[in-house]
Amino acid sequence: MVAMSGGIDSAVAAARLVRQGWPVVGVTMDLGLDQQAALRRATAVCRRLDIEHYVVDLREQFRQQVIDYFCAEYAAGRTPNPCVRCNQFIKWDALLEVATLAGCHYLATGHYARQAWREGRYRLLRSADRGRDQSYVIYQLSQQQLARALFPLGNYTADEVQQLARVLGLNPDAVPASQDICFISGDYRDFLRERIELLPGPICTAGGEEVGCHQGLPNYTIGQRRGLGGAPLYVIGKDVAENVLIVGPRETLARCECDLNELNWVSVTSPRIGAEVPIAVELRYRAEPIPAIVRPTGLTTAQLSLAAHEQAVAPGQSAVFYRGDLLLGGGIIAG
């Protein structure tokens, strides 16, 4: 089963598998979004490839697991990554279950990532195209899920995929670019304003000096400078209980340590609690990896120490661990 979004990447992924002789069916997820044009494109590709195409209703799961989560995390003062959440609960939980019910052993996607079987374990690897690598957003995969995953684009660059699309008679230029957050058109703050209460409150320094008024904590993210006015201050924290936005000079953003939860080790077995594991960590999607040490403090918790690099960290974002091209695992920044 190939997840067909209506985009070029999933179309080429399906075409490659068909050309390799796989028995393939395409499936498009109905997420309750404006998907009519994308659905038409996915249907047309499946007709061209002479494969069956189905639409599966995942609207309720998507609303609960992704949209409601997105709003709740912002309301709690955190900055979520909905793409990580969607891949974990929608594509690799719900859609893999659909594949099983349809009699399909493998679920293929258009992700730019690779997997390999080494030393008795499935390994998740970066894409050959580092500029398009999407391994970060699927770090929550389990061994059982990775065993049933196919990433047909993992060894191709984005330019090569565009060329393959044209060879297949597809027109990449006719497909709109993907949105960062598929369920939001425009500013995410407008989206939140319609769903959660945004209460104005004081902007204070870490020392308690009031320097302004904010328009609702979810309107601001850690490290933000724009919209604060006055002196060059940055958002360094949020006191949700008191509805206070905490600001400070740029240097006060820097952190050397943070805690992680929802820890998942995918390519390696879980290190023992207290072990010091050297890694390179990405603190945001497609951020530059930096040297760090991760110390498991429980089965799904850890402490992350940034080696000689102080960075701004945003609770709610994912910290994903690499060793070269190998994705070891990752967790959610708790604070």
C-alpha positions, 0 to 999 in steps of 0.5 A: 500500500502506498500513501498517495497525497496527490503530490509528486513524491508519493506518485513517483514512490508508487511508480517506482514500486510498480516498475519493480514488479510489486503488486501495489494499491494506492490509498489517500487519507481523508483528513477533513481538509480541502483535499479535492484537487489533491484527491483528483491528482492521486486518482489520476496517477493511480489510473496511469499506473493501472493500480487500485486507489482507495480513500480512507476516512481518518478525519476523527483520528486526525482531529483528535491526535493532531489538531486538538493536540496542536491547540492543547500544546500551544495552550499549555505554553509549548511549541508542538511539531504536528508533522511528527505527531501525524506521522506517528499516530496517523500514517504509522498507526492508523494507516498501517492498520488499514494496510493490514486489513487490506492484506498489504504487508508493506506501507510505502510513503514518499518520505526522503529517508532510508532503512536497512537491516543490520546486525539483527535490527532495522535501522532508520537512516537519513536520505541520500539528499540531505537537503530534503531529508525527512527522517526527523519527522518519523523518528517515533517509528517502532521496530515493528513499523520500520520492518513494514516500511518502504521508502522508495525515494530514499536513495534519490535527490529531489532533482532526480525525483522531479526528472523521474516524474517527467519521464513518467508523464507527470508534471511536477510544475502543476503540483503546488508546494507542500505546506509546512502545516497542512491543516493551516492556511495562513498564520497559525495564530489566526487558527489558534485564535478561533479554537482557544482563548488567548488572554492578554497579559504582562511581558516581564523580564526574568527579574520580574520587571514588567516591560509590556503587554502580550496578546496571548501566550500561544502567539509567541514562541521561544526565541521570538523577537518580532512583535515585542517592540522596544529594546531588543528582547527575546522570548525566553519562557512562559509562565502559563499559570500566571499568564506571563510572557518572560523575555530577556536579552539574546544571551539568556536564550542559551541553554546547555541542558534540557529534559526529554520525555516520550523517548524512542530508540528506533535504530538501537536498543535502549541504553541503560539508565544513566549511560552517557550516549554521545550523539549529534542532535537536531533540536528542530526540523532541519536544524543544524546537528550539534554535538551532545550527550543524552543520558536516559533517566527512565524508560522514556525520559532522558537528560540532554546536555549540549556539548560546548554549544548553548542553544535556544530550546523550545519545549514541545519540539522534538530532539532527534539523535543521529550518529552520522546518517544513522538516526538513533532515536529522539524525544520531546523537549520537556523543559 
